[in-house]
Amino acid sequence: MDGCGDDFDWLPGIANDPEPFIQILHYCNRDDGDVITLPRFKVFVPKTYELGTIVLDQPSVFVNASRNNTEKF
């Protein structure tokens, strides 16, 4: 899912709601995969913030949360 979390209302009284979209990567018809983007956009919107790829599948390697050392600030 992607989109602006807090769009600015450019015109008073007209809400500018976030425009989320979904990208689906599937391997149904091609071995190298195919991406479907919904909804199909008619206007190019440049990337302003890239969170990265979020994998929704089960990870192949289990990481023990007690050994997670990412909170060393």
C-alpha positions as CSV (number, residue, x, y, z in Angstrom):
1,M,0.0,0.0,0.0
2,D,1.3,3.4,-0.8
3,G,0.1,7.0,-0.7
4,C,0.3,10.2,1.3
5,G,-0.5,9.8,5.0
6,D,-1.4,13.4,5.4
7,D,-2.3,15.3,2.2
8,F,-2.6,19.1,2.3
9,D,-6.0,20.6,1.4
10,W,-5.0,23.0,-1.4
11,L,-8.5,24.5,-1.9
12,P,-10.4,25.5,1.2
13,G,-13.5,23.4,1.7
14,I,-12.3,20.6,-0.7
15,A,-10.7,17.7,1.1
16,N,-7.6,16.2,-0.5
17,D,-7.8,12.6,0.7
18,P,-4.8,10.3,0.6
19,E,-4.5,8.2,-2.6
20,P,-3.3,4.7,-1.6
21,F,-2.6,2.1,-4.1
22,I,-1.7,-1.6,-4.1
23,Q,1.0,-3.3,-6.2
24,I,0.7,-7.1,-6.6
25,L,3.7,-9.1,-7.8
26,H,2.6,-12.5,-9.2
27,Y,4.1,-15.3,-11.2
28,C,1.0,-16.7,-12.9
29,N,1.9,-15.9,-16.5
30,R,5.7,-15.2,-16.5
31,D,8.6,-16.9,-14.7
32,D,10.2,-13.5,-14.0
33,G,7.0,-12.1,-12.5
34,D,4.5,-9.4,-13.4
35,V,3.3,-6.4,-11.4
36,I,-0.3,-5.2,-11.3
37,T,-0.9,-1.7,-9.8
38,L,-4.4,-0.8,-8.6
39,P,-5.9,1.6,-9.3
40,R,-4.3,2.5,-12.6
41,F,-3.1,6.1,-12.4
42,K,-3.5,8.6,-15.2
43,V,-1.1,11.2,-13.7
44,F,2.5,10.5,-12.8
45,V,3.2,11.1,-9.1
46,P,6.9,11.2,-8.2
47,K,8.1,9.2,-5.2
48,T,8.6,11.5,-2.2
49,Y,9.2,8.8,0.4
50,E,10.2,5.2,-0.2
51,L,9.6,2.8,2.7
52,G,10.9,-0.1,0.7
53,T,9.5,-3.5,-0.1
54,I,7.2,-5.1,2.5
55,V,7.1,-8.9,2.2
56,L,3.8,-10.3,3.5
57,D,4.8,-14.0,3.2
58,Q,6.1,-16.1,6.1
59,P,9.9,-15.6,6.5
60,S,12.1,-18.6,5.6
61,V,14.4,-17.8,8.5
62,F,13.0,-17.4,12.1
63,V,14.6,-14.5,14.0
64,N,14.4,-14.8,17.8
65,A,13.0,-11.5,19.2
66,S,15.1,-11.8,22.3
67,R,18.3,-11.6,20.2
68,N,17.0,-8.5,18.3
69,N,19.6,-5.8,18.8
70,T,18.1,-3.1,16.6
71,E,17.1,-1.0,19.6
72,K,20.6,0.1,20.5
73,F,20.2,3.9,20.4
